Amino acid sequence: MATLSTTIPTDGGTAIIIPNKPDPLAISYAQLHSHVSAFQEKLAQLGIAPQDAVSITLPNSYEFIVAFLAASWQRAIAAPP
């Protein structure tokens, strides 16, 4: 059975491009997987359990993407405003 965490490949292809000025941010699948996994572990250490609501009050950014996916990987409810 596939879960969200197993659907992100861990190869070196580009997963996300954020067109920041003057330097765009390009994140590989491996980097994305690593960042989301690390943040998911922090959520678990804080006691976030499946079905807990996680409020995400970040602007649209790479950090928002990581927080949203990490909450989902923890099987919590990602709740942006």
PyMOL Python script that loads the backbone (N, CA, C, O; Angstrom):
from pymol import cmd

cmd.read_pdbstr("""\
ATOM      1  N   MET A   1       0.827  -1.177   0.000  1.00  0.00           N
ATOM      2  CA  MET A   1       0.000   0.000   0.000  1.00  0.00           C
ATOM      3  C   MET A   1       0.876   1.248   0.000  1.00  0.00           C
ATOM      4  O   MET A   1       1.770   1.383   0.836  1.00  0.00           O
ATOM      5  N   ALA A   2       0.626   2.139  -0.917  1.00  0.00           N
ATOM      6  CA  ALA A   2       1.406   3.367  -1.017  1.00  0.00           C
ATOM      7  C   ALA A   2       0.890   4.406  -0.018  1.00  0.00           C
ATOM      8  O   ALA A   2      -0.314   4.538   0.199  1.00  0.00           O
ATOM      9  N   THR A   3       1.814   5.125   0.574  1.00  0.00           N
ATOM     10  CA  THR A   3       1.463   6.251   1.429  1.00  0.00           C
ATOM     11  C   THR A   3       2.092   7.497   0.823  1.00  0.00           C
ATOM     12  O   THR A   3       2.912   7.401  -0.091  1.00  0.00           O
ATOM     13  N   LEU A   4       1.715   8.654   1.325  1.00  0.00           N
ATOM     14  CA  LEU A   4       2.269   9.893   0.788  1.00  0.00           C
ATOM     15  C   LEU A   4       3.787   9.906   0.876  1.00  0.00           C
ATOM     16  O   LEU A   4       4.457  10.380  -0.041  1.00  0.00           O
ATOM     17  N   SER A   5       4.331   9.393   1.962  1.00  0.00           N
ATOM     18  CA  SER A   5       5.791   9.409   2.127  1.00  0.00           C
ATOM     19  C   SER A   5       6.504   8.502   1.134  1.00  0.00           C
ATOM     20  O   SER A   5       7.675   8.727   0.830  1.00  0.00           O
ATOM     21  N   THR A   6       5.825   7.486   0.626  1.00  0.00           N
ATOM     22  CA  THR A   6       6.474   6.598  -0.345  1.00  0.00           C
ATOM     23  C   THR A   6       6.256   7.058  -1.783  1.00  0.00           C
ATOM     24  O   THR A   6       6.825   6.477  -2.708  1.00  0.00           O
ATOM     25  N   THR A   7       5.448   8.081  -1.982  1.00  0.00           N
ATOM     26  CA  THR A   7       5.199   8.542  -3.344  1.00  0.00           C
ATOM     27  C   THR A   7       6.213   9.572  -3.822  1.00  0.00           C
ATOM     28  O   THR A   7       6.289   9.850  -5.019  1.00  0.00           O
ATOM     29  N   ILE A   8       6.987  10.138  -2.912  1.00  0.00           N
ATOM     30  CA  ILE A   8       8.027  11.087  -3.315  1.00  0.00           C
ATOM     31  C   ILE A   8       9.299  10.308  -3.590  1.00  0.00           C
ATOM     32  O   ILE A   8       9.846   9.676  -2.686  1.00  0.00           O
ATOM     33  N   PRO A   9       9.780  10.343  -4.836  1.00  0.00           N
ATOM     34  CA  PRO A   9      11.006   9.611  -5.143  1.00  0.00           C
ATOM     35  C   PRO A   9      12.198  10.221  -4.410  1.00  0.00           C
ATOM     36  O   PRO A   9      12.158  11.379  -3.995  1.00  0.00           O
ATOM     37  N   THR A  10      13.233   9.448  -4.260  1.00  0.00           N
ATOM     38  CA  THR A  10      14.437   9.951  -3.583  1.00  0.00           C
ATOM     39  C   THR A  10      15.600  10.109  -4.552  1.00  0.00           C
ATOM     40  O   THR A  10      16.758  10.163  -4.137  1.00  0.00           O
ATOM     41  N   ASP A  11      15.289  10.182  -5.852  1.00  0.00           N
ATOM     42  CA  ASP A  11      16.361  10.397  -6.824  1.00  0.00           C
ATOM     43  C   ASP A  11      16.721  11.879  -6.871  1.00  0.00           C
ATOM     44  O   ASP A  11      16.186  12.673  -6.097  1.00  0.00           O
ATOM     45  N   GLY A  12      17.603  12.244  -7.753  1.00  0.00           N
ATOM     46  CA  GLY A  12      18.105  13.611  -7.798  1.00  0.00           C
ATOM     47  C   GLY A  12      17.348  14.544  -8.705  1.00  0.00           C
ATOM     48  O   GLY A  12      17.795  15.673  -8.907  1.00  0.00           O
ATOM     49  N   GLY A  13      16.210  14.132  -9.272  1.00  0.00           N
ATOM     50  CA  GLY A  13      15.456  15.018 -10.144  1.00  0.00           C
ATOM     51  C   GLY A  13      14.929  16.233  -9.397  1.00  0.00           C
ATOM     52  O   GLY A  13      14.822  16.210  -8.171  1.00  0.00           O
ATOM     53  N   THR A  14      14.600  17.289 -10.124  1.00  0.00           N
ATOM     54  CA  THR A  14      14.089  18.509  -9.516  1.00  0.00           C
ATOM     55  C   THR A  14      12.623  18.331  -9.139  1.00  0.00           C
ATOM     56  O   THR A  14      11.796  17.967  -9.975  1.00  0.00           O
ATOM     57  N   ALA A  15      12.312  18.590  -7.878  1.00  0.00           N
ATOM     58  CA  ALA A  15      10.949  18.449  -7.371  1.00  0.00           C
ATOM     59  C   ALA A  15      10.229  19.790  -7.334  1.00  0.00           C
ATOM     60  O   ALA A  15       9.049  19.875  -7.675  1.00  0.00           O
ATOM     61  N   ILE A  16      10.936  20.836  -6.922  1.00  0.00           N
ATOM     62  CA  ILE A  16      10.320  22.143  -6.710  1.00  0.00           C
ATOM     63  C   ILE A  16      11.263  23.229  -7.199  1.00  0.00           C
ATOM     64  O   ILE A  16      12.469  23.179  -6.959  1.00  0.00           O
ATOM     65  N   ILE A  17      10.697  24.204  -7.883  1.00  0.00           N
ATOM     66  CA  ILE A  17      11.441  25.410  -8.242  1.00  0.00           C
ATOM     67  C   ILE A  17      10.641  26.601  -7.722  1.00  0.00           C
ATOM     68  O   ILE A  17       9.469  26.769  -8.057  1.00  0.00           O
ATOM     69  N   ILE A  18      11.283  27.415  -6.906  1.00  0.00           N
ATOM     70  CA  ILE A  18      10.652  28.625  -6.392  1.00  0.00           C
ATOM     71  C   ILE A  18      11.418  29.804  -6.982  1.00  0.00           C
ATOM     72  O   ILE A  18      12.605  29.981  -6.707  1.00  0.00           O
ATOM     73  N   PRO A  19      10.737  30.607  -7.792  1.00  0.00           N
ATOM     74  CA  PRO A  19      11.438  31.672  -8.527  1.00  0.00           C
ATOM     75  C   PRO A  19      11.739  32.902  -7.669  1.00  0.00           C
ATOM     76  O   PRO A  19      11.219  33.986  -7.933  1.00  0.00           O
ATOM     77  N   ASN A  20      12.579  32.733  -6.639  1.00  0.00           N
ATOM     78  CA  ASN A  20      12.999  33.864  -5.817  1.00  0.00           C
ATOM     79  C   ASN A  20      13.860  34.803  -6.649  1.00  0.00           C
ATOM     80  O   ASN A  20      14.554  34.371  -7.570  1.00  0.00           O
ATOM     81  N   LYS A  21      13.811  36.071  -6.323  1.00  0.00           N
ATOM     82  CA  LYS A  21      14.683  37.029  -6.991  1.00  0.00           C
ATOM     83  C   LYS A  21      15.792  37.385  -6.022  1.00  0.00           C
ATOM     84  O   LYS A  21      15.484  37.607  -4.851  1.00  0.00           O
ATOM     85  N   PRO A  22      17.009  37.454  -6.393  1.00  0.00           N
ATOM     86  CA  PRO A  22      17.556  37.229  -7.726  1.00  0.00           C
ATOM     87  C   PRO A  22      17.916  35.761  -7.982  1.00  0.00           C
ATOM     88  O   PRO A  22      18.203  35.394  -9.122  1.00  0.00           O
ATOM     89  N   ASP A  23      17.907  34.918  -6.947  1.00  0.00           N
ATOM     90  CA  ASP A  23      18.335  33.526  -7.113  1.00  0.00           C
ATOM     91  C   ASP A  23      17.170  32.558  -6.923  1.00  0.00           C
ATOM     92  O   ASP A  23      16.644  32.442  -5.816  1.00  0.00           O
ATOM     93  N   PRO A  24      16.755  31.858  -7.990  1.00  0.00           N
ATOM     94  CA  PRO A  24      15.690  30.864  -7.826  1.00  0.00           C
ATOM     95  C   PRO A  24      16.153  29.713  -6.933  1.00  0.00           C
ATOM     96  O   PRO A  24      17.339  29.388  -6.880  1.00  0.00           O
ATOM     97  N   LEU A  25      15.204  29.112  -6.242  1.00  0.00           N
ATOM     98  CA  LEU A  25      15.485  27.975  -5.374  1.00  0.00           C
ATOM     99  C   LEU A  25      15.036  26.712  -6.088  1.00  0.00           C
ATOM    100  O   LEU A  25      13.861  26.578  -6.430  1.00  0.00           O
ATOM    101  N   ALA A  26      15.951  25.791  -6.314  1.00  0.00           N
ATOM    102  CA  ALA A  26      15.632  24.509  -6.942  1.00  0.00           C
ATOM    103  C   ALA A  26      15.914  23.406  -5.929  1.00  0.00           C
ATOM    104  O   ALA A  26      17.036  23.273  -5.441  1.00  0.00           O
ATOM    105  N   ILE A  27      14.885  22.614  -5.616  1.00  0.00           N
ATOM    106  CA  ILE A  27      14.982  21.555  -4.615  1.00  0.00           C
ATOM    107  C   ILE A  27      14.815  20.210  -5.314  1.00  0.00           C
ATOM    108  O   ILE A  27      13.866  20.012  -6.073  1.00  0.00           O
ATOM    109  N   SER A  28      15.737  19.288  -5.056  1.00  0.00           N
ATOM    110  CA  SER A  28      15.642  17.952  -5.640  1.00  0.00           C
ATOM    111  C   SER A  28      14.672  17.099  -4.829  1.00  0.00           C
ATOM    112  O   SER A  28      14.325  17.434  -3.697  1.00  0.00           O
ATOM    113  N   TYR A  29      14.245  16.002  -5.423  1.00  0.00           N
ATOM    114  CA  TYR A  29      13.389  15.064  -4.694  1.00  0.00           C
ATOM    115  C   TYR A  29      14.090  14.545  -3.448  1.00  0.00           C
ATOM    116  O   TYR A  29      13.460  14.385  -2.403  1.00  0.00           O
ATOM    117  N   ALA A  30      15.389  14.279  -3.549  1.00  0.00           N
ATOM    118  CA  ALA A  30      16.142  13.775  -2.394  1.00  0.00           C
ATOM    119  C   ALA A  30      16.160  14.804  -1.275  1.00  0.00           C
ATOM    120  O   ALA A  30      15.983  14.451  -0.109  1.00  0.00           O
ATOM    121  N   GLN A  31      16.374  16.090  -1.617  1.00  0.00           N
ATOM    122  CA  GLN A  31      16.376  17.141  -0.603  1.00  0.00           C
ATOM    123  C   GLN A  31      14.993  17.287   0.022  1.00  0.00           C
ATOM    124  O   GLN A  31      14.865  17.397   1.242  1.00  0.00           O
ATOM    125  N   LEU A  32      13.964  17.288  -0.810  1.00  0.00           N
ATOM    126  CA  LEU A  32      12.595  17.413  -0.307  1.00  0.00           C
ATOM    127  C   LEU A  32      12.273  16.274   0.656  1.00  0.00           C
ATOM    128  O   LEU A  32      11.733  16.499   1.740  1.00  0.00           O
ATOM    129  N   HIS A  33      12.603  15.066   0.258  1.00  0.00           N
ATOM    130  CA  HIS A  33      12.353  13.898   1.101  1.00  0.00           C
ATOM    131  C   HIS A  33      13.083  14.035   2.434  1.00  0.00           C
ATOM    132  O   HIS A  33      12.515  13.751   3.488  1.00  0.00           O
ATOM    133  N   SER A  34      14.326  14.463   2.388  1.00  0.00           N
ATOM    134  CA  SER A  34      15.126  14.623   3.603  1.00  0.00           C
ATOM    135  C   SER A  34      14.544  15.692   4.527  1.00  0.00           C
ATOM    136  O   SER A  34      14.427  15.472   5.733  1.00  0.00           O
ATOM    137  N   HIS A  35      14.179  16.845   3.970  1.00  0.00           N
ATOM    138  CA  HIS A  35      13.648  17.933   4.786  1.00  0.00           C
ATOM    139  C   HIS A  35      12.294  17.571   5.397  1.00  0.00           C
ATOM    140  O   HIS A  35      12.048  17.837   6.574  1.00  0.00           O
ATOM    141  N   VAL A  36      11.421  16.965   4.598  1.00  0.00           N
ATOM    142  CA  VAL A  36      10.100  16.583   5.104  1.00  0.00           C
ATOM    143  C   VAL A  36      10.231  15.511   6.182  1.00  0.00           C
ATOM    144  O   VAL A  36       9.555  15.573   7.208  1.00  0.00           O
ATOM    145  N   SER A  37      11.092  14.538   5.952  1.00  0.00           N
ATOM    146  CA  SER A  37      11.297  13.466   6.922  1.00  0.00           C
ATOM    147  C   SER A  37      11.831  14.012   8.246  1.00  0.00           C
ATOM    148  O   SER A  37      11.377  13.603   9.315  1.00  0.00           O
ATOM    149  N   ALA A  38      12.788  14.927   8.178  1.00  0.00           N
ATOM    150  CA  ALA A  38      13.353  15.511   9.394  1.00  0.00           C
ATOM    151  C   ALA A  38      12.302  16.303  10.172  1.00  0.00           C
ATOM    152  O   ALA A  38      12.250  16.226  11.400  1.00  0.00           O
ATOM    153  N   PHE A  39      11.464  17.064   9.461  1.00  0.00           N
ATOM    154  CA  PHE A  39      10.442  17.846  10.146  1.00  0.00           C
ATOM    155  C   PHE A  39       9.338  16.947  10.700  1.00  0.00           C
ATOM    156  O   PHE A  39       8.786  17.221  11.766  1.00  0.00           O
ATOM    157  N   GLN A  40       9.023  15.883   9.981  1.00  0.00           N
ATOM    158  CA  GLN A  40       8.033  14.914  10.481  1.00  0.00           C
ATOM    159  C   GLN A  40       8.517  14.296  11.789  1.00  0.00           C
ATOM    160  O   GLN A  40       7.727  14.104  12.713  1.00  0.00           O
ATOM    161  N   GLU A  41       9.803  13.987  11.871  1.00  0.00           N
ATOM    162  CA  GLU A  41      10.362  13.431  13.103  1.00  0.00           C
ATOM    163  C   GLU A  41      10.246  14.434  14.254  1.00  0.00           C
ATOM    164  O   GLU A  41       9.970  14.045  15.389  1.00  0.00           O
ATOM    165  N   LYS A  42      10.456  15.729  13.964  1.00  0.00           N
ATOM    166  CA  LYS A  42      10.313  16.757  15.000  1.00  0.00           C
ATOM    167  C   LYS A  42       8.867  16.848  15.476  1.00  0.00           C
ATOM    168  O   LYS A  42       8.610  16.998  16.671  1.00  0.00           O
ATOM    169  N   LEU A  43       7.928  16.757  14.543  1.00  0.00           N
ATOM    170  CA  LEU A  43       6.520  16.768  14.939  1.00  0.00           C
ATOM    171  C   LEU A  43       6.206  15.582  15.849  1.00  0.00           C
ATOM    172  O   LEU A  43       5.491  15.729  16.840  1.00  0.00           O
ATOM    173  N   ALA A  44       6.736  14.417  15.516  1.00  0.00           N
ATOM    174  CA  ALA A  44       6.520  13.221  16.344  1.00  0.00           C
ATOM    175  C   ALA A  44       7.119  13.416  17.732  1.00  0.00           C
ATOM    176  O   ALA A  44       6.511  13.028  18.730  1.00  0.00           O
ATOM    177  N   GLN A  45       8.303  14.012  17.803  1.00  0.00           N
ATOM    178  CA  GLN A  45       8.944  14.258  19.104  1.00  0.00           C
ATOM    179  C   GLN A  45       8.141  15.233  19.954  1.00  0.00           C
ATOM    180  O   GLN A  45       8.171  15.163  21.183  1.00  0.00           O
ATOM    181  N   LEU A  46       7.423  16.145  19.297  1.00  0.00           N
ATOM    182  CA  LEU A  46       6.583  17.099  20.023  1.00  0.00           C
ATOM    183  C   LEU A  46       5.275  16.471  20.494  1.00  0.00           C
ATOM    184  O   LEU A  46       4.510  17.097  21.228  1.00  0.00           O
ATOM    185  N   GLY A  47       5.023  15.249  20.076  1.00  0.00           N
ATOM    186  CA  GLY A  47       3.813  14.554  20.503  1.00  0.00           C
ATOM    187  C   GLY A  47       2.645  14.689  19.543  1.00  0.00           C
ATOM    188  O   GLY A  47       1.518  14.337  19.889  1.00  0.00           O
ATOM    189  N   ILE A  48       2.898  15.192  18.341  1.00  0.00           N
ATOM    190  CA  ILE A  48       1.836  15.284  17.338  1.00  0.00           C
ATOM    191  C   ILE A  48       1.503  13.862  16.901  1.00  0.00           C
ATOM    192  O   ILE A  48       2.372  13.128  16.431  1.00  0.00           O
ATOM    193  N   ALA A  49       0.246  13.485  17.060  1.00  0.00           N
ATOM    194  CA  ALA A  49      -0.202  12.128  16.752  1.00  0.00           C
ATOM    195  C   ALA A  49      -1.134  12.143  15.547  1.00  0.00           C
ATOM    196  O   ALA A  49      -1.609  13.203  15.139  1.00  0.00           O
ATOM    197  N   PRO A  50      -1.397  10.962  14.974  1.00  0.00           N
ATOM    198  CA  PRO A  50      -2.367  10.900  13.884  1.00  0.00           C
ATOM    199  C   PRO A  50      -3.692  11.548  14.279  1.00  0.00           C
ATOM    200  O   PRO A  50      -4.185  11.365  15.392  1.00  0.00           O
ATOM    201  N   GLN A  51      -4.242  12.291  13.362  1.00  0.00           N
ATOM    202  CA  GLN A  51      -5.513  13.003  13.486  1.00  0.00           C
ATOM    203  C   GLN A  51      -5.436  14.265  14.340  1.00  0.00           C
ATOM    204  O   GLN A  51      -6.457  14.921  14.545  1.00  0.00           O
ATOM    205  N   ASP A  52      -4.237  14.628  14.851  1.00  0.00           N
ATOM    206  CA  ASP A  52      -4.079  15.920  15.514  1.00  0.00           C
ATOM    207  C   ASP A  52      -4.053  17.009  14.446  1.00  0.00           C
ATOM    208  O   ASP A  52      -3.542  16.791  13.348  1.00  0.00           O
ATOM    209  N   ALA A  53      -4.596  18.166  14.761  1.00  0.00           N
ATOM    210  CA  ALA A  53      -4.554  19.305  13.833  1.00  0.00           C
ATOM    211  C   ALA A  53      -3.249  20.065  14.028  1.00  0.00           C
ATOM    212  O   ALA A  53      -2.847  20.352  15.156  1.00  0.00           O
ATOM    213  N   VAL A  54      -2.596  20.385  12.922  1.00  0.00           N
ATOM    214  CA  VAL A  54      -1.358  21.159  12.950  1.00  0.00           C
ATOM    215  C   VAL A  54      -1.616  22.450  12.182  1.00  0.00           C
ATOM    216  O   VAL A  54      -1.765  22.433  10.960  1.00  0.00           O
ATOM    217  N   SER A  55      -1.667  23.566  12.900  1.00  0.00           N
ATOM    218  CA  SER A  55      -1.891  24.858  12.264  1.00  0.00           C
ATOM    219  C   SER A  55      -0.595  25.331  11.620  1.00  0.00           C
ATOM    220  O   SER A  55       0.452  25.372  12.266  1.00  0.00           O
ATOM    221  N   ILE A  56      -0.675  25.685  10.352  1.00  0.00           N
ATOM    222  CA  ILE A  56       0.510  26.129   9.614  1.00  0.00           C
ATOM    223  C   ILE A  56       0.273  27.578   9.207  1.00  0.00           C
ATOM    224  O   ILE A  56      -0.534  27.856   8.321  1.00  0.00           O
ATOM    225  N   THR A  57       0.973  28.491   9.852  1.00  0.00           N
ATOM    226  CA  THR A  57       0.786  29.906   9.558  1.00  0.00           C
ATOM    227  C   THR A  57       2.035  30.477   8.902  1.00  0.00           C
ATOM    228  O   THR A  57       2.706  31.349   9.453  1.00  0.00           O
ATOM    229  N   LEU A  58       2.322  29.976   7.740  1.00  0.00           N
ATOM    230  CA  LEU A  58       3.459  30.425   6.954  1.00  0.00           C
ATOM    231  C   LEU A  58       2.962  30.959   5.615  1.00  0.00           C
ATOM    232  O   LEU A  58       1.930  30.512   5.113  1.00  0.00           O
ATOM    233  N   PRO A  59       3.686  31.910   5.037  1.00  0.00           N
ATOM    234  CA  PRO A  59       3.320  32.332   3.688  1.00  0.00           C
ATOM    235  C   PRO A  59       3.640  31.217   2.696  1.00  0.00           C
ATOM    236  O   PRO A  59       4.356  30.272   3.029  1.00  0.00           O
ATOM    237  N   ASN A  60       3.117  31.325   1.492  1.00  0.00           N
ATOM    238  CA  ASN A  60       3.454  30.349   0.459  1.00  0.00           C
ATOM    239  C   ASN A  60       4.962  30.374   0.243  1.00  0.00           C
ATOM    240  O   ASN A  60       5.517  31.374  -0.213  1.00  0.00           O
ATOM    241  N   SER A  61       5.614  29.272   0.572  1.00  0.00           N
ATOM    242  CA  SER A  61       7.074  29.203   0.540  1.00  0.00           C
ATOM    243  C   SER A  61       7.489  27.740   0.589  1.00  0.00           C
ATOM    244  O   SER A  61       6.656  26.847   0.739  1.00  0.00           O
ATOM    245  N   TYR A  62       8.782  27.514   0.461  1.00  0.00           N
ATOM    246  CA  TYR A  62       9.298  26.153   0.587  1.00  0.00           C
ATOM    247  C   TYR A  62       9.034  25.614   1.991  1.00  0.00           C
ATOM    248  O   TYR A  62       8.705  24.439   2.159  1.00  0.00           O
ATOM    249  N   GLU A  63       9.179  26.469   2.989  1.00  0.00           N
ATOM    250  CA  GLU A  63       8.939  26.053   4.371  1.00  0.00           C
ATOM    251  C   GLU A  63       7.485  25.600   4.560  1.00  0.00           C
ATOM    252  O   GLU A  63       7.217  24.651   5.296  1.00  0.00           O
ATOM    253  N   PHE A  64       6.561  26.279   3.898  1.00  0.00           N
ATOM    254  CA  PHE A  64       5.152  25.871   3.962  1.00  0.00           C
ATOM    255  C   PHE A  64       4.974  24.480   3.370  1.00  0.00           C
ATOM    256  O   PHE A  64       4.284  23.640   3.947  1.00  0.00           O
ATOM    257  N   ILE A  65       5.590  24.237   2.232  1.00  0.00           N
ATOM    258  CA  ILE A  65       5.484  22.926   1.575  1.00  0.00           C
ATOM    259  C   ILE A  65       6.005  21.834   2.500  1.00  0.00           C
ATOM    260  O   ILE A  65       5.363  20.797   2.662  1.00  0.00           O
ATOM    261  N   VAL A  66       7.163  22.064   3.103  1.00  0.00           N
ATOM    262  CA  VAL A  66       7.756  21.074   4.004  1.00  0.00           C
ATOM    263  C   VAL A  66       6.846  20.833   5.211  1.00  0.00           C
ATOM    264  O   VAL A  66       6.614  19.686   5.593  1.00  0.00           O
ATOM    265  N   ALA A  67       6.333  21.907   5.810  1.00  0.00           N
ATOM    266  CA  ALA A  67       5.461  21.756   6.981  1.00  0.00           C
ATOM    267  C   ALA A  67       4.176  21.008   6.628  1.00  0.00           C
ATOM    268  O   ALA A  67       3.737  20.141   7.383  1.00  0.00           O
ATOM    269  N   PHE A  68       3.574  21.337   5.489  1.00  0.00           N
ATOM    270  CA  PHE A  68       2.332  20.690   5.074  1.00  0.00           C
ATOM    271  C   PHE A  68       2.553  19.198   4.831  1.00  0.00           C
ATOM    272  O   PHE A  68       1.778  18.365   5.301  1.00  0.00           O
ATOM    273  N   LEU A  69       3.611  18.869   4.099  1.00  0.00           N
ATOM    274  CA  LEU A  69       3.887  17.454   3.819  1.00  0.00           C
ATOM    275  C   LEU A  69       4.276  16.699   5.088  1.00  0.00           C
ATOM    276  O   LEU A  69       3.865  15.553   5.270  1.00  0.00           O
ATOM    277  N   ALA A  70       5.060  17.321   5.965  1.00  0.00           N
ATOM    278  CA  ALA A  70       5.478  16.653   7.201  1.00  0.00           C
ATOM    279  C   ALA A  70       4.276  16.342   8.090  1.00  0.00           C
ATOM    280  O   ALA A  70       4.199  15.259   8.671  1.00  0.00           O
ATOM    281  N   ALA A  71       3.352  17.271   8.198  1.00  0.00           N
ATOM    282  CA  ALA A  71       2.139  17.014   8.983  1.00  0.00           C
ATOM    283  C   ALA A  71       1.356  15.861   8.371  1.00  0.00           C
ATOM    284  O   ALA A  71       0.830  15.009   9.087  1.00  0.00           O
ATOM    285  N   SER A  72       1.281  15.838   7.057  1.00  0.00           N
ATOM    286  CA  SER A  72       0.571  14.750   6.373  1.00  0.00           C
ATOM    287  C   SER A  72       1.272  13.417   6.583  1.00  0.00           C
ATOM    288  O   SER A  72       0.618  12.398   6.803  1.00  0.00           O
ATOM    289  N   TRP A  73       2.610  13.419   6.515  1.00  0.00           N
ATOM    290  CA  TRP A  73       3.358  12.176   6.736  1.00  0.00           C
ATOM    291  C   TRP A  73       3.140  11.657   8.147  1.00  0.00           C
ATOM    292  O   TRP A  73       3.179  10.449   8.381  1.00  0.00           O
ATOM    293  N   GLN A  74       2.910  12.568   9.092  1.00  0.00           N
ATOM    294  CA  GLN A  74       2.681  12.190  10.475  1.00  0.00           C
ATOM    295  C   GLN A  74       1.231  11.717  10.660  1.00  0.00           C
ATOM    296  O   GLN A  74       0.823  11.324  11.754  1.00  0.00           O
ATOM    297  N   ARG A  75       0.476  11.764   9.574  1.00  0.00           N
ATOM    298  CA  ARG A  75      -0.957  11.413   9.535  1.00  0.00           C
ATOM    299  C   ARG A  75      -1.780  12.356  10.414  1.00  0.00           C
ATOM    300  O   ARG A  75      -2.841  12.005  10.931  1.00  0.00           O
ATOM    301  N   ALA A  76      -1.242  13.568  10.559  1.00  0.00           N
ATOM    302  CA  ALA A  76      -1.977  14.624  11.259  1.00  0.00           C
ATOM    303  C   ALA A  76      -2.792  15.395  10.220  1.00  0.00           C
ATOM    304  O   ALA A  76      -2.728  15.105   9.025  1.00  0.00           O
ATOM    305  N   ILE A  77      -3.542  16.362  10.683  1.00  0.00           N
ATOM    306  CA  ILE A  77      -4.356  17.181   9.799  1.00  0.00           C
ATOM    307  C   ILE A  77      -3.631  18.497   9.603  1.00  0.00           C
ATOM    308  O   ILE A  77      -3.534  19.296  10.534  1.00  0.00           O
ATOM    309  N   ALA A  78      -3.118  18.734   8.393  1.00  0.00           N
ATOM    310  CA  ALA A  78      -2.458  19.989   8.078  1.00  0.00           C
ATOM    311  C   ALA A  78      -3.539  21.051   7.920  1.00  0.00           C
ATOM    312  O   ALA A  78      -4.440  20.909   7.094  1.00  0.00           O
ATOM    313  N   ALA A  79      -3.445  22.126   8.724  1.00  0.00           N
ATOM    314  CA  ALA A  79      -4.508  23.119   8.756  1.00  0.00           C
ATOM    315  C   ALA A  79      -3.960  24.522   8.491  1.00  0.00           C
ATOM    316  O   ALA A  79      -3.755  25.295   9.427  1.00  0.00           O
ATOM    317  N   PRO A  80      -3.720  24.857   7.206  1.00  0.00           N
ATOM    318  CA  PRO A  80      -3.320  26.238   6.920  1.00  0.00           C
ATOM    319  C   PRO A  80      -4.530  27.163   7.040  1.00  0.00           C
ATOM    320  O   PRO A  80      -5.670  26.711   6.923  1.00  0.00           O
ATOM    321  N   PRO A  81      -4.290  28.446   7.272  1.00  0.00           N
ATOM    322  CA  PRO A  81      -5.417  29.377   7.428  1.00  0.00           C
ATOM    323  C   PRO A  81      -6.188  29.574   6.135  1.00  0.00           C
ATOM    324  O   PRO A  81      -7.162  30.326   6.105  1.00  0.00           O
TER     325      PRO A  81
END
""", "prot")
cmd.dss("prot")
cmd.show_as("cartoon", "prot")
cmd.util.cbc("prot")
cmd.orient("prot")
